[in-house]
Amino acid sequence: MQNNSYTESYKNAGVDVTAGYRAVELIKSHAARTITPGVLSGLGGFGGLYAPNLAGIEEPVLVSGADGVGTKLRLAFLLNRHDTVGIDCVAMCVNDIICSGASPMFFLDYLAVGKNVPERIEKIVSGVAEGCVQAGCALIGGETAEMPGFYAHDEYDLAGFSVGIVDKSRMLAPENVKAGDVILALPSSGLHSNGFSLVRKVFEVEKGGLGRIYPELGSTLGEALLTPTRIYVKQVLAMARAVRLNGLCNITGGGFYENIPRARPEGLTARVDKPSLRVPPIFGLIAQTGKIPVRDMFSTFNMGVGMCAFVPEEDAGKAIRVLTEEGVDAYAMGVVKEGERGVEIV
């Protein structure tokens, strides 16, 4: 069947369907790593099939998230490294989903390329699969679209979406957050996948310099910037089983000032203790090189806090211990107070 669909005319127009078939064969082993008990179909069907486990769930609520990698992809092109951006793609979706208390069940990706190079497709999808493994969800399908004339031969775009499930009685919502709650910082792995249009401008990456080693980074600039987004699913779910978790906030585009207010009700302010923050050197380097004002930094980047959790004061210590045991070096970064400003960084 696959050979029958090949046409020389389509190949002359820039689309090689046989390369697409080879890419699918190469990525099957990566998708197999992510299989969970609910998966009912393999790659290649018209739709991915998944049977959710509803045991112990009285009122199931589906929570979905869709996102892409953004202009961080440009660094992957310049460095010719494609095995990490798939982790970013998964992370940007599942880290949003868990903010409602949901466990991600499955993920699908969409990859649009200028030219289908099967080996490069495999590297990209290997990252997607690794992200799914870290999140505990299954890669059950996706789409690779070869679009000559729309994308350059060595460029692509990557996006995806995930669906999770939570019992309605255990959903997290802004109204659960109370005055007196302690705000815990869950450290990021770096910039994650936000603010790269500014970063590329600050460092003029198109002119080179990604291979420069900065002592404060302990790596090249390119390696530091391409560090994949941290995925918090398993660690957060472990914390939620151990303590009363009132809220979660994923610090993505818009930084502290846009995201933190989304996780609290009207009439309450998240007061962040700025001196307590453990800000990685990459953010200081960006601010210094680009002469970026402090407020702009907190409005654009995560500043070392990939996610924050709102827990009652009496549960804060235990929450930190659980997260630490799960490999997240969490710490208290503030408290919820009465007020209308949304977030204060003092």
KAFENPE-V996484 format. One record per residue. N is the residue number from 1. SS is DSSP state (h for helix, s for strand, l for the rest). BURIAL is I if it has 16 or more other ideal C-beta (glycine too) atoms within 10 Angstrom, else O. Layout:
n = {N	N}
ss = {SS	SS}
burial = {BURIAL	BURIAL}
This chain:
n = {1	2	3	4	5	6	7	8	9	10	11	12	13	14	15	16	17	18	19	20	21	22	23	24	25	26	27	28	29	30	31	32	33	34	35	36	37	38	39	40	41	42	43	44	45	46	47	48	49	50	51	52	53	54	55	56	57	58	59	60	61	62	63	64	65	66	67	68	69	70	71	72	73	74	75	76	77	78	79	80	81	82	83	84	85	86	87	88	89	90	91	92	93	94	95	96	97	98	99	100	101	102	103	104	105	106	107	108	109	110	111	112	113	114	115	116	117	118	119	120	121	122	123	124	125	126	127	128	129	130	131	132	133	134	135	136	137	138	139	140	141	142	143	144	145	146	147	148	149	150	151	152	153	154	155	156	157	158	159	160	161	162	163	164	165	166	167	168	169	170	171	172	173	174	175	176	177	178	179	180	181	182	183	184	185	186	187	188	189	190	191	192	193	194	195	196	197	198	199	200	201	202	203	204	205	206	207	208	209	210	211	212	213	214	215	216	217	218	219	220	221	222	223	224	225	226	227	228	229	230	231	232	233	234	235	236	237	238	239	240	241	242	243	244	245	246	247	248	249	250	251	252	253	254	255	256	257	258	259	260	261	262	263	264	265	266	267	268	269	270	271	272	273	274	275	276	277	278	279	280	281	282	283	284	285	286	287	288	289	290	291	292	293	294	295	296	297	298	299	300	301	302	303	304	305	306	307	308	309	310	311	312	313	314	315	316	317	318	319	320	321	322	323	324	325	326	327	328	329	330	331	332	333	334	335	336	337	338	339	340	341	342	343	344	345	346}
ss = {l	l	h	h	h	l	l	h	h	h	h	h	l	l	l	l	h	h	h	h	h	h	h	h	h	h	h	h	h	h	h	h	l	l	l	l	l	l	s	l	l	l	l	l	l	l	l	l	l	s	l	l	l	l	l	l	l	l	l	s	s	s	s	s	s	s	s	s	l	h	h	h	h	h	h	h	h	h	h	l	l	l	l	l	h	h	h	h	h	h	h	h	h	h	h	h	h	h	h	h	l	l	s	s	s	s	s	s	s	s	s	s	s	l	l	l	l	h	h	h	h	h	h	h	h	h	h	h	h	h	h	h	h	h	h	l	l	s	s	s	s	s	s	s	s	s	l	s	l	l	s	l	l	l	l	s	s	s	s	s	s	s	s	s	s	s	s	h	h	h	l	l	l	h	h	h	l	l	l	l	l	s	s	s	s	s	s	l	l	l	l	l	l	l	l	h	h	h	h	h	h	h	h	l	h	h	h	l	l	l	l	l	s	s	l	l	l	l	s	s	h	h	h	h	h	l	l	l	l	l	l	l	h	h	h	h	h	h	h	h	h	h	l	l	s	s	s	s	s	s	l	l	l	l	h	h	h	h	h	h	h	h	h	l	l	l	l	s	s	s	s	s	l	h	h	h	l	l	l	l	h	h	h	h	h	h	h	h	h	h	l	l	l	h	h	h	h	h	h	h	l	l	l	l	s	s	s	s	s	s	s	l	h	h	h	h	h	h	h	h	h	h	h	h	h	l	l	l	l	l	s	s	s	s	s	s	s	s	l	l	l	l	s	s	s	l}
burial = {O	O	O	O	O	O	O	O	O	O	O	O	O	O	I	I	I	O	I	I	I	I	I	I	O	I	I	O	O	I	I	O	O	I	O	O	O	I	I	O	O	O	I	O	O	O	O	I	O	I	O	I	O	O	O	O	O	O	O	O	I	O	I	O	I	O	I	I	I	I	O	I	I	I	I	I	O	I	I	O	O	I	I	I	I	I	I	I	I	I	I	I	I	I	I	I	I	I	I	I	I	I	I	I	I	I	I	I	I	I	I	I	I	I	I	I	I	I	O	I	I	I	I	I	I	I	I	I	I	I	I	I	I	I	I	I	I	I	I	I	I	I	O	I	O	I	O	O	O	O	I	O	O	O	O	I	I	I	I	I	I	I	I	I	I	I	O	O	O	O	O	I	O	I	O	I	I	O	O	O	I	I	I	I	I	I	I	I	I	I	I	I	I	I	I	I	O	I	I	I	O	I	I	O	I	O	O	O	O	I	O	O	O	O	O	O	I	O	O	I	I	I	I	I	I	I	I	I	I	I	I	I	I	I	I	I	I	O	I	I	O	I	I	O	I	I	I	I	I	I	I	I	I	I	I	I	I	I	I	I	I	O	I	I	O	O	O	I	I	I	I	I	O	O	O	O	I	O	I	I	O	I	I	O	I	I	I	O	O	O	O	I	O	O	O	O	I	I	I	I	I	I	I	I	I	I	I	I	I	I	I	O	O	O	I	I	O	O	I	I	O	I	I	O	O	I	O	I	O	I	I	I	I	I	I	I	O	O	O	O	O	I	I	I	I	O}
